[in-house]
Amino acid sequence: MNRHNKPRKQTLFHSLTPDAVITLVERALDRHCTNLCRPLNSYINRVYELQAEDGDGLIVKFYRPGRWSRDALQDEHDFLQELHGEEIPVVPPLTLRDGGTLGSHEQISFAVFPKKGGRSYDEYNEDQWLELGRLLGRTHMVGALRRPKDRIVMAPDRSTTAQLAYILAGNFMPADLAGRFRDIAEELIEDIKPRFAGIDMIRIHGDCHFANLIYRPDESFYIVDFDDMAVGPPVQDMWMLLPGYSGESLAEIDIFLEGYETFRDFDQRTLSLIEPLRAMRYIHYIAWCAHQVAEDGFTHVVPDFGTEHYWVREINDLIEQLDRIRSAPAGFGNFC
């Protein structure tokens, strides 16, 4: 199936040409570029590699209209610039000729970044876990300094409730499965909601998995792609790096926290949020795919999205994850 009943929308965003991309960047930066315009993989935005005439590599990102407000995009850029100012390895956007970092073309916002190559690791050794802990500890020191203007709050009764409402309102699933999906999702939200009470919420990366960390030889790990920056518990930026479920990753957690607490205290109670956050991620990912289908008519990420098999699998995954949360050992994360 992998289709919705709405036809694919064809807009300027979908039909950016190399000439248009190069011309916009040249005007925005007041720099000449070569004819290189290489599309890069991006499921949401339109991203291209360019080359300035002096040989510098450039990456231009055209943000999908309607996904983020102008304030939300500025939140991302402000966070990156603050991190860069503290010498934390990120890739901030370049300053444009008008003095800002956000360009605009017919209601499409865009930004230009210096090209930074690097290698991704999907497994880390002990020294790397320490380094990642230190990196994210420093990142969260900056993240805790102020709140963004317009970013989601990663909590069951905020982001997850809104994502569930979007899924249910969109006619994405067979009617006979909608009730089952709603019931298990609502049960899960109600179960985990009290666990977030009193938890410190700060600016975080929000989507910190191995593909968004690149290693540059003789430098360090860089954190990239702050598109999904959010307000949430700091543990969110750690759990997706783990090699398994929380109970299977205790050694990695200990080493990570040793590095993290070199720079910032870590609330040990929030270790018990790892599996609830994983469950929230399931719903977040479904909503993310649903947005693609609603906007473009399909999603490349999940070939069987929308089929009965897909929804049965997602329902079963939520049931299994809720069971895992409820059966976690008492006292994990020092709550008890």
DRENDO-1510 file (C-alpha; in Angstrom, 1 decimal, always signed):
<recs>
REC; n; res; u; v; w
REC; 1; MET; +0.0; +0.0; +0.0 .
REC; 2; ASN; +2.4; +2.7; +1.3 .
REC; 3; ARG; +0.0; +5.4; +0.0 .
REC; 4; HIS; -2.6; +7.8; +1.3 .
REC; 5; ASN; -5.8; +8.9; -0.4 .
REC; 6; LYS; -4.4; +12.4; -1.0 .
REC; 7; PRO; -2.5; +13.0; -4.3 .
REC; 8; ARG; +1.2; +13.9; -4.2 .
REC; 9; LYS; +1.6; +17.7; -3.9 .
REC; 10; GLN; +3.9; +19.2; -6.5 .
REC; 11; THR; +5.4; +22.5; -5.4 .
REC; 12; LEU; +8.5; +24.5; -5.9 .
REC; 13; PHE; +10.1; +22.6; -3.0 .
REC; 14; HIS; +9.8; +19.4; -5.0 .
REC; 15; SER; +11.1; +20.8; -8.2 .
REC; 16; LEU; +14.2; +22.8; -7.2 .
REC; 17; THR; +16.6; +22.8; -10.2 .
REC; 18; PRO; +20.4; +22.9; -9.9 .
REC; 19; ASP; +20.4; +26.4; -11.5 .
REC; 20; ALA; +18.0; +27.7; -9.0 .
REC; 21; VAL; +19.9; +26.1; -6.1 .
REC; 22; ILE; +23.3; +27.5; -7.2 .
REC; 23; THR; +21.9; +30.9; -7.9 .
REC; 24; LEU; +20.2; +31.2; -4.5 .
REC; 25; VAL; +23.3; +30.2; -2.7 .
REC; 26; GLU; +25.5; +32.5; -4.6 .
REC; 27; ARG; +23.2; +35.5; -3.9 .
REC; 28; ALA; +22.8; +34.5; -0.2 .
REC; 29; LEU; +26.6; +34.2; +0.4 .
REC; 30; ASP; +27.8; +36.7; -2.2 .
REC; 31; ARG; +30.2; +34.1; -3.4 .
REC; 32; HIS; +30.6; +32.4; -6.8 .
REC; 33; CYS; +30.1; +28.6; -7.0 .
REC; 34; THR; +31.1; +26.0; -9.5 .
REC; 35; ASN; +28.5; +24.0; -11.5 .
REC; 36; LEU; +28.6; +21.1; -8.9 .
REC; 37; CYS; +25.1; +20.5; -7.5 .
REC; 38; ARG; +24.9; +17.0; -6.0 .
REC; 39; PRO; +21.6; +15.9; -4.3 .
REC; 40; LEU; +22.1; +14.2; -0.9 .
REC; 41; ASN; +19.8; +11.8; +0.8 .
REC; 42; SER; +17.2; +13.4; +3.0 .
REC; 43; TYR; +13.7; +12.1; +3.6 .
REC; 44; ILE; +12.3; +15.4; +4.8 .
REC; 45; ASN; +14.3; +18.3; +3.5 .
REC; 46; ARG; +16.1; +19.0; +0.2 .
REC; 47; VAL; +19.8; +18.9; +0.6 .
REC; 48; TYR; +22.6; +19.5; -1.9 .
REC; 49; GLU; +26.3; +19.6; -2.0 .
REC; 50; LEU; +27.8; +22.6; -3.8 .
REC; 51; GLN; +31.3; +23.9; -4.2 .
REC; 52; ALA; +32.5; +27.5; -3.9 .
REC; 53; GLU; +34.7; +28.8; -6.6 .
REC; 54; ASP; +37.6; +28.9; -4.2 .
REC; 55; GLY; +37.2; +25.1; -3.6 .
REC; 56; ASP; +35.3; +25.2; -0.3 .
REC; 57; GLY; +32.6; +22.5; +0.0 .
REC; 58; LEU; +29.1; +23.7; +0.9 .
REC; 59; ILE; +26.0; +22.0; +2.0 .
REC; 60; VAL; +22.7; +23.8; +1.4 .
REC; 61; LYS; +19.5; +22.6; +3.2 .
REC; 62; PHE; +16.1; +23.6; +2.0 .
REC; 63; TYR; +13.6; +23.0; +4.8 .
REC; 64; ARG; +10.3; +21.4; +4.0 .
REC; 65; PRO; +7.6; +24.1; +4.2 .
REC; 66; GLY; +5.2; +23.7; +7.0 .
REC; 67; ARG; +7.3; +21.4; +9.1 .
REC; 68; TRP; +8.9; +24.0; +11.3 .
REC; 69; SER; +8.1; +27.6; +12.0 .
REC; 70; ARG; +10.6; +30.3; +11.3 .
REC; 71; ASP; +11.2; +30.6; +15.1 .
REC; 72; ALA; +11.8; +26.9; +15.3 .
REC; 73; LEU; +14.4; +27.0; +12.6 .
REC; 74; GLN; +16.1; +29.9; +14.3 .
REC; 75; ASP; +16.1; +27.9; +17.5 .
REC; 76; GLU; +18.2; +25.2; +15.7 .
REC; 77; HIS; +20.6; +27.8; +14.4 .
REC; 78; ASP; +20.9; +29.6; +17.7 .
REC; 79; PHE; +21.7; +26.4; +19.6 .
REC; 80; LEU; +24.3; +25.5; +17.0 .
REC; 81; GLN; +26.0; +28.9; +17.2 .
REC; 82; GLU; +26.0; +28.7; +21.0 .
REC; 83; LEU; +27.6; +25.3; +21.0 .
REC; 84; HIS; +30.2; +26.4; +18.4 .
REC; 85; GLY; +31.0; +29.4; +20.6 .
REC; 86; GLU; +31.9; +27.0; +23.4 .
REC; 87; GLU; +34.1; +25.1; +21.0 .
REC; 88; ILE; +31.8; +22.1; +21.1 .
REC; 89; PRO; +32.3; +20.2; +17.8 .
REC; 90; VAL; +29.1; +20.9; +15.7 .
REC; 91; VAL; +28.7; +22.4; +12.2 .
REC; 92; PRO; +26.9; +25.8; +12.5 .
REC; 93; PRO; +25.3; +27.5; +9.5 .
REC; 94; LEU; +27.3; +30.1; +7.6 .
REC; 95; THR; +26.4; +33.7; +8.0 .
REC; 96; LEU; +24.6; +35.1; +4.9 .
REC; 97; ARG; +25.2; +38.5; +3.3 .
REC; 98; ASP; +22.2; +39.9; +5.2 .
REC; 99; GLY; +23.8; +39.0; +8.5 .
REC; 100; GLY; +21.5; +36.2; +9.4 .
REC; 101; THR; +21.7; +32.4; +8.9 .
REC; 102; LEU; +18.3; +31.7; +7.4 .
REC; 103; GLY; +17.6; +32.4; +3.8 .
REC; 104; SER; +14.2; +32.5; +2.2 .
REC; 105; HIS; +12.9; +31.9; -1.3 .
REC; 106; GLU; +9.1; +31.9; -2.0 .
REC; 107; GLN; +8.3; +30.7; +1.5 .
REC; 108; ILE; +11.0; +28.1; +1.5 .
REC; 109; SER; +13.6; +28.6; +4.2 .
REC; 110; PHE; +17.2; +27.5; +3.6 .
REC; 111; ALA; +20.6; +27.5; +5.3 .
REC; 112; VAL; +24.1; +26.9; +4.0 .
REC; 113; PHE; +26.7; +24.9; +6.0 .
REC; 114; PRO; +30.4; +24.2; +5.5 .
REC; 115; LYS; +30.9; +20.7; +4.3 .
REC; 116; LYS; +32.4; +18.4; +7.0 .
REC; 117; GLY; +33.2; +14.9; +6.1 .
REC; 118; GLY; +33.6; +12.1; +8.7 .
REC; 119; ARG; +33.0; +8.5; +9.5 .
REC; 120; SER; +30.1; +7.0; +11.4 .
REC; 121; TYR; +30.6; +4.2; +13.9 .
REC; 122; ASP; +27.7; +1.9; +14.9 .
REC; 123; GLU; +29.7; +0.4; +17.8 .
REC; 124; TYR; +31.9; +2.2; +20.2 .
REC; 125; ASN; +34.9; +1.1; +22.3 .
REC; 126; GLU; +35.4; +2.2; +26.0 .
REC; 127; ASP; +37.4; +5.3; +25.1 .
REC; 128; GLN; +34.8; +6.4; +22.6 .
REC; 129; TRP; +32.0; +5.9; +25.2 .
REC; 130; LEU; +33.9; +8.2; +27.5 .
REC; 131; GLU; +34.4; +10.7; +24.8 .
REC; 132; LEU; +30.7; +10.6; +23.8 .
REC; 133; GLY; +29.8; +11.1; +27.5 .
REC; 134; ARG; +32.0; +14.2; +27.7 .
REC; 135; LEU; +30.7; +15.6; +24.4 .
REC; 136; LEU; +27.0; +15.3; +25.4 .
REC; 137; GLY; +27.7; +16.5; +28.9 .
REC; 138; ARG; +29.2; +19.7; +27.4 .
REC; 139; THR; +26.4; +19.9; +24.9 .
REC; 140; HIS; +23.8; +19.7; +27.7 .
REC; 141; MET; +25.6; +22.4; +29.7 .
REC; 142; VAL; +24.8; +24.8; +26.9 .
REC; 143; GLY; +21.4; +23.3; +26.3 .
REC; 144; ALA; +20.4; +24.0; +29.9 .
REC; 145; LEU; +21.1; +27.8; +29.6 .
REC; 146; ARG; +17.9; +28.8; +28.0 .
REC; 147; ARG; +14.7; +27.5; +26.4 .
REC; 148; PRO; +13.9; +27.7; +22.7 .
REC; 149; LYS; +11.0; +29.7; +21.3 .
REC; 150; ASP; +9.2; +27.0; +19.4 .
REC; 151; ARG; +10.4; +23.4; +19.8 .
REC; 152; ILE; +8.4; +20.4; +20.9 .
REC; 153; VAL; +8.5; +19.2; +24.5 .
REC; 154; MET; +9.4; +15.5; +24.5 .
REC; 155; ALA; +7.0; +14.2; +27.1 .
REC; 156; PRO; +4.2; +11.6; +26.9 .
REC; 157; ASP; +1.4; +14.2; +27.5 .
REC; 158; ARG; +2.9; +16.7; +25.1 .
REC; 159; SER; +4.7; +15.4; +22.0 .
REC; 160; THR; +3.5; +11.8; +22.0 .
REC; 161; THR; -0.2; +12.8; +22.6 .
REC; 162; ALA; +0.0; +15.2; +19.7 .
REC; 163; GLN; +1.6; +12.6; +17.4 .
REC; 164; LEU; -1.0; +10.1; +18.3 .
REC; 165; ALA; -3.8; +12.6; +17.6 .
REC; 166; TYR; -2.3; +13.3; +14.2 .
REC; 167; ILE; -2.0; +9.6; +13.3 .
REC; 168; LEU; -5.6; +8.9; +14.4 .
REC; 169; ALA; -7.0; +11.9; +12.5 .
REC; 170; GLY; -5.3; +11.1; +9.3 .
REC; 171; ASN; -7.1; +8.0; +8.1 .
REC; 172; PHE; -3.8; +6.1; +7.7 .
REC; 173; MET; -4.9; +2.7; +8.9 .
REC; 174; PRO; -7.7; +0.2; +8.3 .
REC; 175; ALA; -10.8; +1.2; +10.4 .
REC; 176; ASP; -10.9; -2.2; +12.2 .
REC; 177; LEU; -7.3; -1.7; +13.5 .
REC; 178; ALA; -7.6; +2.0; +14.5 .
REC; 179; GLY; -9.3; +1.2; +17.8 .
REC; 180; ARG; -6.7; -1.4; +18.9 .
REC; 181; PHE; -3.9; +1.0; +18.0 .
REC; 182; ARG; -5.5; +3.9; +19.9 .
REC; 183; ASP; -6.2; +1.8; +23.0 .
REC; 184; ILE; -2.7; +0.5; +23.4 .
REC; 185; ALA; -1.1; +3.8; +22.6 .
REC; 186; GLU; -3.3; +5.6; +25.1 .
REC; 187; GLU; -2.6; +2.9; +27.7 .
REC; 188; LEU; +1.1; +3.3; +27.2 .
REC; 189; ILE; +0.9; +7.1; +27.5 .
REC; 190; GLU; -1.0; +6.9; +30.7 .
REC; 191; ASP; +1.4; +4.4; +32.1 .
REC; 192; ILE; +4.6; +6.3; +31.5 .
REC; 193; LYS; +3.3; +9.9; +32.0 .
REC; 194; PRO; +3.9; +9.9; +35.8 .
REC; 195; ARG; +7.5; +8.8; +35.3 .
REC; 196; PHE; +8.3; +12.2; +33.7 .
REC; 197; ALA; +7.0; +14.3; +36.6 .
REC; 198; GLY; +9.6; +16.6; +38.1 .
REC; 199; ILE; +12.2; +15.6; +35.5 .
REC; 200; ASP; +14.6; +18.4; +34.2 .
REC; 201; MET; +13.8; +19.3; +30.6 .
REC; 202; ILE; +16.4; +21.1; +28.6 .
REC; 203; ARG; +17.4; +21.8; +25.0 .
REC; 204; ILE; +18.7; +18.5; +23.5 .
REC; 205; HIS; +19.7; +17.2; +20.1 .
REC; 206; GLY; +16.6; +14.9; +20.2 .
REC; 207; ASP; +17.7; +12.5; +17.5 .
REC; 208; CYS; +21.1; +11.4; +18.7 .
REC; 209; HIS; +21.8; +8.1; +17.0 .
REC; 210; PHE; +25.1; +6.8; +15.5 .
REC; 211; ALA; +24.4; +8.3; +12.0 .
REC; 212; ASN; +24.2; +11.8; +13.5 .
REC; 213; LEU; +27.7; +11.5; +15.1 .
REC; 214; ILE; +30.6; +11.6; +12.7 .
REC; 215; TYR; +34.3; +11.1; +13.6 .
REC; 216; ARG; +37.0; +13.2; +12.1 .
REC; 217; PRO; +40.5; +11.8; +12.4 .
REC; 218; ASP; +42.8; +13.8; +14.6 .
REC; 219; GLU; +39.8; +15.8; +15.8 .
REC; 220; SER; +36.8; +14.3; +17.6 .
REC; 221; PHE; +33.2; +13.2; +17.3 .
REC; 222; TYR; +31.0; +15.9; +15.8 .
REC; 223; ILE; +27.2; +16.0; +16.5 .
REC; 224; VAL; +25.4; +16.8; +13.2 .
REC; 225; ASP; +21.8; +17.3; +12.0 .
REC; 226; PHE; +20.0; +19.3; +14.7 .
REC; 227; ASP; +16.7; +19.2; +12.7 .
REC; 228; ASP; +14.8; +17.4; +15.5 .
REC; 229; MET; +16.2; +19.5; +18.3 .
REC; 230; ALA; +13.7; +19.4; +21.2 .
REC; 231; VAL; +13.1; +20.2; +24.9 .
REC; 232; GLY; +13.4; +16.9; +26.7 .
REC; 233; PRO; +15.2; +14.8; +29.4 .
REC; 234; PRO; +19.0; +14.6; +28.7 .
REC; 235; VAL; +18.9; +10.8; +28.7 .
REC; 236; GLN; +17.1; +11.0; +25.4 .
REC; 237; ASP; +20.4; +11.9; +23.8 .
REC; 238; MET; +22.1; +8.8; +25.2 .
REC; 239; TRP; +19.7; +5.9; +24.8 .
REC; 240; MET; +19.6; +5.6; +21.0 .
REC; 241; LEU; +23.4; +5.1; +21.1 .
REC; 242; LEU; +23.2; +2.0; +23.3 .
REC; 243; PRO; +23.8; -1.4; +21.8 .
REC; 244; GLY; +20.6; -2.9; +23.2 .
REC; 245; TYR; +17.8; -2.4; +25.8 .
REC; 246; SER; +18.7; -0.6; +29.0 .
REC; 247; GLY; +19.1; -3.7; +31.1 .
REC; 248; GLU; +21.5; -5.1; +28.4 .
REC; 249; SER; +23.7; -2.0; +28.2 .
REC; 250; LEU; +24.7; -1.3; +31.8 .
REC; 251; ALA; +28.5; -1.4; +31.1 .
REC; 252; GLU; +28.1; +1.2; +28.3 .
REC; 253; ILE; +25.8; +3.4; +30.5 .
REC; 254; ASP; +28.4; +3.4; +33.3 .
REC; 255; ILE; +31.2; +4.4; +31.0 .
REC; 256; PHE; +29.1; +7.1; +29.3 .
REC; 257; LEU; +28.1; +8.6; +32.6 .
REC; 258; GLU; +31.6; +8.7; +33.8 .
REC; 259; GLY; +32.5; +10.9; +30.9 .
REC; 260; TYR; +29.2; +12.9; +31.1 .
REC; 261; GLU; +29.6; +13.8; +34.8 .
REC; 262; THR; +33.0; +15.3; +34.1 .
REC; 263; PHE; +31.1; +18.3; +33.0 .
REC; 264; ARG; +27.5; +18.0; +34.2 .
REC; 265; ASP; +25.5; +16.1; +36.8 .
REC; 266; PHE; +23.3; +13.3; +35.5 .
REC; 267; ASP; +20.0; +12.5; +37.1 .
REC; 268; GLN; +20.3; +8.8; +37.7 .
REC; 269; ARG; +16.5; +8.4; +38.1 .
REC; 270; THR; +16.1; +9.2; +34.4 .
REC; 271; LEU; +17.7; +5.9; +33.4 .
REC; 272; SER; +14.3; +4.4; +34.0 .
REC; 273; LEU; +13.0; +6.6; +31.2 .
REC; 274; ILE; +15.0; +4.8; +28.5 .
REC; 275; GLU; +12.4; +2.2; +27.7 .
REC; 276; PRO; +9.5; +4.7; +27.9 .
REC; 277; LEU; +11.4; +7.0; +25.5 .
REC; 278; ARG; +11.9; +4.0; +23.2 .
REC; 279; ALA; +8.1; +3.5; +23.2 .
REC; 280; MET; +7.6; +7.2; +22.5 .
REC; 281; ARG; +10.0; +6.8; +19.6 .
REC; 282; TYR; +7.8; +4.2; +18.1 .
REC; 283; ILE; +4.9; +6.5; +17.9 .
REC; 284; HIS; +7.1; +9.4; +16.8 .
REC; 285; TYR; +8.4; +7.4; +13.9 .
REC; 286; ILE; +4.9; +6.3; +12.8 .
REC; 287; ALA; +3.8; +10.0; +12.9 .
REC; 288; TRP; +7.0; +11.0; +11.0 .
REC; 289; CYS; +6.2; +8.5; +8.2 .
REC; 290; ALA; +2.5; +9.5; +8.2 .
REC; 291; HIS; +3.6; +13.2; +7.6 .
REC; 292; GLN; +5.6; +12.1; +4.6 .
REC; 293; VAL; +2.6; +10.1; +3.2 .
REC; 294; ALA; +0.2; +13.0; +3.8 .
REC; 295; GLU; +2.5; +15.5; +2.1 .
REC; 296; ASP; +4.0; +13.4; -0.7 .
REC; 297; GLY; +1.6; +10.4; -1.1 .
REC; 298; PHE; +4.2; +7.8; +0.0 .
REC; 299; THR; +7.2; +7.2; +2.2 .
REC; 300; HIS; +10.5; +5.6; +1.0 .
REC; 301; VAL; +11.4; +4.6; +4.5 .
REC; 302; VAL; +8.7; +2.0; +5.2 .
REC; 303; PRO; +7.7; +0.2; +2.0 .
REC; 304; ASP; +4.6; -1.4; +3.6 .
REC; 305; PHE; +3.4; +1.7; +5.5 .
REC; 306; GLY; -0.4; +1.7; +5.7 .
REC; 307; THR; -1.0; -2.0; +5.1 .
REC; 308; GLU; -2.8; -4.2; +7.5 .
REC; 309; HIS; +0.5; -6.1; +8.2 .
REC; 310; TYR; +2.3; -2.8; +9.0 .
REC; 311; TRP; -0.3; -1.8; +11.6 .
REC; 312; VAL; -0.6; -5.2; +13.2 .
REC; 313; ARG; +3.2; -5.2; +13.6 .
REC; 314; GLU; +3.2; -1.7; +15.1 .
REC; 315; ILE; +0.4; -2.7; +17.6 .
REC; 316; ASN; +2.3; -5.8; +18.7 .
REC; 317; ASP; +5.5; -3.8; +19.1 .
REC; 318; LEU; +3.8; -1.3; +21.4 .
REC; 319; ILE; +2.2; -4.1; +23.4 .
REC; 320; GLU; +5.6; -5.8; +23.8 .
REC; 321; GLN; +7.3; -2.5; +24.7 .
REC; 322; LEU; +4.7; -1.7; +27.4 .
REC; 323; ASP; +5.2; -5.2; +28.9 .
REC; 324; ARG; +9.0; -4.5; +28.9 .
REC; 325; ILE; +8.5; -1.2; +30.7 .
REC; 326; ARG; +6.2; -2.8; +33.3 .
REC; 327; SER; +8.5; -5.7; +34.0 .
REC; 328; ALA; +11.6; -3.7; +34.4 .
REC; 329; PRO; +13.4; -4.5; +37.7 .
REC; 330; ALA; +12.3; -2.3; +40.6 .
REC; 331; GLY; +14.8; +0.4; +41.4 .
REC; 332; PHE; +16.4; +0.7; +38.0 .
REC; 333; GLY; +17.4; +4.3; +37.7 .
REC; 334; ASN; +17.3; +4.6; +41.5 .
REC; 335; PHE; +13.6; +5.6; +41.6 .
REC; 336; CYS; +13.0; +3.2; +44.4 .
</recs>
